[in-house]
Amino acid sequence: MRAMQFDRFGDYDVLKPVDVPTPEPGPGQALVRITYAGVNPLDDTVRRGKLPAAAVKALPLRPGCFGVGVLEEPGGAAWPAGTRVVLSGGRYGVGADGSWAEYVAVAPEHLVPVPDQVDDVAAAALTAGAGHLTAYLALTELANFRPGQTVLAPGVGGAVGQGGVDVARVLGAGKAITTATSSAKAARGREAGFEVIDLSTESLRDGVQRITEGQGVDVVLDGVAGPVTGEALSALAVDGTLISIGYAAGTRATIDVTDLIWKNAHVHGFRFALFSPAQVNTANSRLLDLVAAKEIAPVVDEIFPLAQAAQAQRHLMEGNPFGRVLISI
């Protein structure tokens, strides 16, 4: 089968197209023929060798944390061959070979069926970057979110920014706000229906104050970090919650501790390891149903062929995309 893999850590050029044997499913495992795979920041982190050695499968490794495809051999899965499925959970592309290949062997508990009303591109876009899944779990399991509250998910072009706004709206947020670093990107976000603070014309705090009429936001889904974290804390309402999810803008943040003290702020870190496979699958099933009902519509920026996976990764990390980056297998 065709696949992309790397046999040493490094820059984009360590990714190479290969012909390798189709994986033989282990006891109880299912074999999935992948149609589309997502490109995620974690793929880049793994390829660069930034994770602890014990967390990563012995090289060579095929990347791809998520994807959509067709169940070829059900193994221990509850669905027949021919069922369309998404990868849901697991450590594919990190601790095991992932979805940047024509076939992948997976544990049945890491699969969720795709509704007939959802095509493969939409299913792959939903899972790529895991922004919608992250937002759903963060709001329902960590933030004690209640309908009517306000949510800020910075980064209008990113998975958490777009997914956070989409999910917050569906859950009944009074306001769901994101940010852009340029007027052009802010305009594109508004055209797509997002409420956007243009950080090139006003500060995050001023934008939140304006939109919430001085109340601040109840929940921040922070997938950006860097200087945004301190600004987001300052924009919290009293008893507000900030959930730290990612660090696209850097791993160092400066905060004013009075934003923690006087606002009685709550801060959580987010990792998928906090949640059981059943929780992840339930959330993904709910999100797929929302896509089927056209209540959310994940945005796709660009689709690359498998042989251009390195270009796809570079585009995600350096091309400032608006929406998800996918690979067509």
C-alpha angles and dihedrals in degrees: 000000000000118000144154118236144152129222097194135031119257147091127337092283093070087074109097135179111242141178108227135164116278106258118260108227114238123228108313093358123132127224115225126192104217120222101173131010130193127237111225135183088241089064088060093046091052094046092052091054094243096137125081110274092239091059095058130072115248109272139293094067132179110215127220124109096191140021147144128242149127127294105242100170113019096200105173094347119122094229131077127250110281095042113135112232143174126221106251117188128329127110099273114159089023114047093013137023111285144211102288088100140073091255137021131186112224142173110259091234087066094061132087123184118243118232116243090243092061117077123213095257093053091046092050091046091051093055099035108103088003089241097142092043092047092049093047094051093041094052099040100036107027112022101049085228118193129194112267095035122121124245131197118198107175121212113056094201097047134088096249093041094053096033092047093054093044094050095042090054092050091049091054105261115177089218130009112192136181136177140233130200094215138037090239092056091043089054092049090050092051091049087055090052101259125138100234135190108211103219091194090067105030140014121262091244093050091047092051091046090051096048096042094040092242098312100106126219125296097213134025119196099199112197092150107055120168110092091346092072095064092044091049092051089053089053094055122114119233109289089016125154130224117196114198108216110154145355110225090148097043143294098258123082134177117213137183104234091211086070086063097041106041095038095045085230123193120213125192133179118223127220129154087230086075090071134065122238088251091056092049093047093047090051094048091048090051091049093049088052089053090052089049090052090048091238090126128025116191112220120235118207101183142341120217128192116249093255089060096054091123091055089047091054092048090049091053095048100037109014098073093230124197103222136354127333115219138186121220110216 
